[in-house]
Amino acid sequence: MLPPQLSYAYLAQLSLAVGALVFLAGLAVLHLVAIVWARLYFYRRLEPLDPEADRLPGVSILKPLVGIDKNVYANLETYFTLEYPRYELLFCLESSEDIVSMVVDTLIEKYPHVDARVFKSPQQHSVNPKVNNMMQGFECAKYDLLLISDSGVRMLPQALADMVRCMGRDVGMVHQMPFTEQRPGFHNVVQSAYFGGTHAKVYITANLVGINCTTGMSCLFRKSILDPLPGGLAYFGRYLAEDFFLSQYVRSRGFRVVLSHYPALQDGSTSVGNLRRRLIRWIKLRSAMIPHVVLLEPFSDCLLSGLMAAWALAFLWPSGVNVYAYFLIHCLAWLLCDYLLMLNCMESPAPFSRLAFVCAWLLCACMSPLNVLCAQCQRGVEWRGRRFRLEWGGVTRELPPVASVAAATAAAAAESADPASQKKVAI
């Protein structure tokens, strides 16, 4: 029998309180490690390219394009001016009528010396429209090194050379950490606060300990690694998060996955609402692929971890800690760490004020738990006007459009209300 002052309920609360403080200490260590690592690693100057360019491997760049995004011309143009001697651009369009083809044709005419081709007939290999789109260029790629790069990503001139340098003999994939190009507007400050703070901390530390965190926004890999798979890249079309499973497969073949010295600069100038819908979609994908990690995800954010630690301190030292003062200090320290980390993810000073960052950071902190709740309410995912359902393990199946479902329901209702049809059934 336990003494009254050591009941099982008390021991359970004591364990939770100690565990909460240990968990918070771990988060603090991750924050500090990410800040130092980003400072030492990102935008590191490397030696100039080998003057004997023939020794450098060629790179095939897959650019899946759908419609016109903001800044699409400027973003695509950065791929025509890369400081690399041997590469080809493979633009993969969903149809010959896509208006983005006019932008691509204009750039090809402006830079005739760049090896560029356009494909306008996607193959329906799988449920993933991006994979279907890319298969046009994948099957025609001239080089073993493939770079998948989204249309909304802006690339620095030296970034491709850096990614190739990172591709050692034991490396199968090099990926870029998602960040954002600096543009005017509060929505850009919100993106910088999120991708340079919470997201950068998780992305950097996961990469350091070997946890799969790759995004297909911008990643370089060896095409030959996919040779054993039926269909090559098409094999991953069964998943909506093809980038995650592609990286997982590369690791399973004994290759390392490393991070480039240059982040991927997203330049779609999306609104705060679009960013939130995107983050909710990502949470849904993680819930289907790695549900055990998603359970801890809400507690790794500032507000919930601060509340958890405040309760733990109040339980362990009831009269020795002012929980309100602690929570305020906790949020201020988190804010400062995120700000320092974001600055280390930038090549130049932030173009916005500290006050703008504080407002954007508060918005991100408040949105985070709401995003998790919204993601758990529905398992369906909407992406580029199409609806998908995620199964456990990440396998995806496409759902019929809402308009089609509504039309079928209306037709069924009309048929059931038709006296002639009822008479036929009775006969």
N, C-alpha and C positions, 0 to 999 in steps of 0.2 A: 504493500500500500504506500502511495506517495503521501507525504505530509500535505496538509491543506494548502499551504502557500505554494506548493509545487504540483498543482493539478495538471491533468493532461491538457486541458484547454490553455493553461498558462504556458506549458512547455511548447505547445503548438504555436502560440503567438510569439514566444521567444525565438523559436526557430525561424519563423517568418520575418521577424524584425532583423535578426542577424543576417539572414539570407538577403534581405532587401538592401542592407548597407554594403554587403559584399558585392552584390550585383551593381550597385551604384558606383562603388570603387572601380569595378571593372569597366564601366562606361567611361569613367574619368580617364582611366589609363588609355582606352581606345581613342578618346578624343585627343589626348596629348600626343600619342603615337602618330595619328593621322596628320596633326598640325606639323610636327617635325618632319615626317616623311614627305609631305607635299612640298615643304620648303626646300628640302634637299634634292628632290627627284624631278619635279615638274620644271619644264623649260630648261633643262640642263644642256649646256652647249657641248656638242660632241665634235669629233675631228671631222674635217672636210671629207667629201666623198672621194673615193679612189679615182685618180685621174684616168685610169684604164677602165672606162665605163663598161666595156664588154664583159668584165668579170662580175658585174652586178646582175642579179637575177631580174628577169622581167616580171611585171605585175599586171594582172588583169583586174580592172576595177569595175565591179558590178554596181550600177546605179538604177535601182527600181524606182520608177516615176509614175505617179498617179495625179493628174490634175495640176493646177497651178497653186503653189504655196507662195506666201509672201517672201520676197527676197530670193526667189528661186533662181533668177538670172545671175545675181551676184554670187550665190552659193555654188552653182554649177561651174561658173567661170573659174573659181579657185582650183578646180581639177584640171583645167587646161593650162595652168601656169605653175604646176608642181615642179620643184627642183629635183627632178629624177630623170635619168636618161632613157629608160626603157619601160614604158607602160602603155596600156591600151584602155580606152574608155568604152564600156559596153552599156549603153542606155537601154533599159528594158521598160517599154511602155505597155499599158494594158490594152490599148487599141490604137489603130491607125488614125482615129478621129480625135485622140486626146490632144487638147490644145497645147500641152507642154511640148509637143513635138516642134512647134514653131520656135520655142526658145532654144531647144537643142540644135535645130538646123541653123539658127542664127550663129550660135557659138562655134559650130563645126566650120561654117563659112569664114568666121573671123579668125580661127586658128587652124588653117589647113595642114600645118605640119604635125598636128597631134593625131595619133592613130585612134580614131573614134568610129564606132558603128552604132546603128540604131535598130532595135528589134521591136516589132509591133504586133506580134502574134503569140501571146502567152499560152502555155500549155497547161491544161487542167489535170495536173498530176495529183492534187491533194486538196484538202480543205483550206490550206493557208494561201491566201491570194498573193502574198509577198513572195513566197517560194515559187508559186506558179509563174509569177512574173519574171523572177530571176533565172529560171531554168533556161530561158532563151539564150541568155549570155553565158550561163554556166557551161552549156554543151558546146559553145563555140569559142571558149576562152583559149588563147594561145599559150598562156604561161601557167606554171604550176602554182604560183602564188596568187591567191584571190583575195581581193579586198571588197567586202560588202560595205557599202556606204549609203546611208539614207539620203533622200533628196534635200532634207532640211539641215544638213550638216555642212558647215563651212570648214575648209581644210587649209591650214597654214602651209606655205610653200615647202618647208623643210619637214613636214610631218610624215610624209610617205617614206622618205629616206630614213627617218628615225625608226619607223616601224620595221623596215627591212633590216636595219642594223640589229634590232632586238630579236630578230628571227634567227636564233642560234641553231645548232644541229639538234639539240634536245628540245627545242621549242616548236610547238605545233600551231600556236595561235598567239597573235599580239592584238590586244584590244585597247581602245581609248576610253577613258573615263568620261561619261557624259557631263558636259558643262554647258555654258551658254555664251554666245557672242553678245557683246555689250551694245545695246541699242537704247534709244530714248524711251521713256515710259515706265510707269510703276510696275507693269506686268513683267518687265525685264528684271527689275529689282527683286521681285518675288521669285522668279526663276533662279536668279543668282543666289539668293538666300537659301533656297532649297537644295539646288544641285551643288552649291559650294559649301553647304553646311551638313545637314542630316544625311543627305545622299552620299556626299563625298566621304564622310566619316565611315559609313558602312562599307562603301565600295573599296576604299583603300585598305581598311583593316581586313576585310574578307579576302582581298587579293593577297595580302601579306601572309595569311595563315593557310592559304590554299583552298579556300571555300569558293565554289563556283558562283561568280557574280557577273559573268560576261553579258553584255548587251550587244545586239546585232546592229546597233547604230553605226558603228565603225569598227570592223575587226578584220584582221589579215590572217589567213590560214593557208595551209598546204592542200591543194586540191587532191593530191595523190593519197592523202590519208583517208579520203572517202571512197576510194576504189573498192574496198570489200563490201560496201553497202549496195543493195539493189537500188538503182536509180541515182546514186550519189547524193547530192543535196536534196533531191526530191524525197528521200527517205524521211527527212525531218518535217515534211509538209503536214504530217498528221498532228503536229503540235502547233499551237498558235505562238508559243514562245520557242521558236526554232533555234534562236541564238543560245538559249540556256542548254538545250539538249545537244546542240552541235559542240559546244565547249565541253560538255560532260563526256561526249564520245571521244574528243581529242585527248582528254586526260586519261580515259580508259585505255587508249592505245599506248600509253607510257610517255606522252609528250607533256611538256610544261606549257602553261598558259601565263603570259606575262603582260604587264601594263606598259603602254607607250609613255614617253616623256611628255607628250602633248595631249591634252584633253580634246575630246570631240566637241566642237563649238556648234551647238544647236542655234539655228538662226531662222526659225520659222515665225518668230514674233507672235507666239500664241497668246491668247488672253488668259487671265487667271482662271476663268471657268473651264477653258479647254485643258489647262494644266491639271486642274483638280480631277476632271474626268479621266485624264490619262493616268494619274496616280491611282485612282480607284481601280482602273483596269489592271494596272500592274499588281495591286494587292490581290485581286481576284486570281491572277495567274499564279502568284506565289502561294496562295491558299490551296490551289489545286496541285501544285508541284511539291512544295515543302511545307505542309501544314504545321509541323512541329516547330518550325522557325517562326511562322506567322503568329503563333500563340504568344511568343515573347516580344514580338515587334512593337505592340502598343506601349509596353513598359520601358522600352528603350528611348522613348521620346521625352522631351523636357518636362512637360506638365505632369504626366502620370508618374514618371520616375521621381519627380520632386515631391508629389503627394505621398508616394509610397515611402520615400526616405523620411519625410516629415512625420508620418505616423510611426515609423520605426524608432526615431529619436524620441518622440513623445512617450512611447511605451517603455523604452529602456531608461530614459531619464525624465520622469514626469515633471519634475520641478526645476530641472536644470537647463531646459532648452525652450526658447521661444520659437514655436513652429512657424509662425507667420514671418518672423525675421529670417529663419532658415530658408523658407520657401522663396523669399525674395532674393536672398543671396544666391541660392541655387540657380534661379532663372537668370540672374545677372551674369553669373560665371558661365553658364551655358551659352548665353548670348555672346559673350566676349570670345569664347572658344570658337563658336561658329563663324564669327566675324574674322578672326585670325586665319581660320582654315580657308574661308572663301578668298581672302586676299592672297593666300599662297597658291590658290588655283588659278589666279589671274596672272597674265604676263605683264600687265601694266596696272597702275593704280585704279581703284574703283572710280567710275565716272559719276557716281551718285553720292549723296551725302550720307552721313552716319544716321541721321534721323530717318531718312528714307529706308535704310536698311533695318532699323529697329521696327518700323511699322510693318515692313514686309516679313520680318522674322516673326513678329507677333501673329500675323495672319497665318503663316505656315504652321506655327506651334498650335494654334487653335484649330486649324483645319485637320491636323494629323489624326486625332482620335475620331473625328467625324468621318473622315475618309475610310477608316477601318470599319466603322459601323455600317456605312453605306455599302461597302464592298461585301459584307457578310449577309446583307439582306437579299441579294440576288446573285445567282451563279452565272447568269447570262452575261455575255460581253458584247458590246457594240463597237465595231471598228471599221472605219471608212464606209459607213452606211450599210454594213452587213452585221448579222446577229449570229453569235456562236454560243455553244454551251460547253463548259469545261467539265471533263470527267476527272476523277481522281487519278493522279499520275501525270496530268497535263494533256492527255489525249483530247482532241477537240472535234466536235461535229457542228456543222452549220445548221442554223435554224431558218425556217422560211421567213421572208420579210413580214413585218407587221401588217402591211397592206394586203398581202396575199392571205394571211390568216383571217383578217377581217372580212375579206371578200368571200372566202370559203364559208365562214360562219353565217354571213348574210344570205348566201345562196342556199345553205342548208335550212335556215329559218324560213326562207321564202318557199322552199319546196314542201316543208312540213305544213305550211299554212295554205297550200294550194289544194282546193277541194278535189280537183281531178286526180292529183297524185294520191290523196287519201283514199279515193274510191278505188283506184287501181290496186293499192295495197290491200284493201278489204277483199277484193276479188281473189 
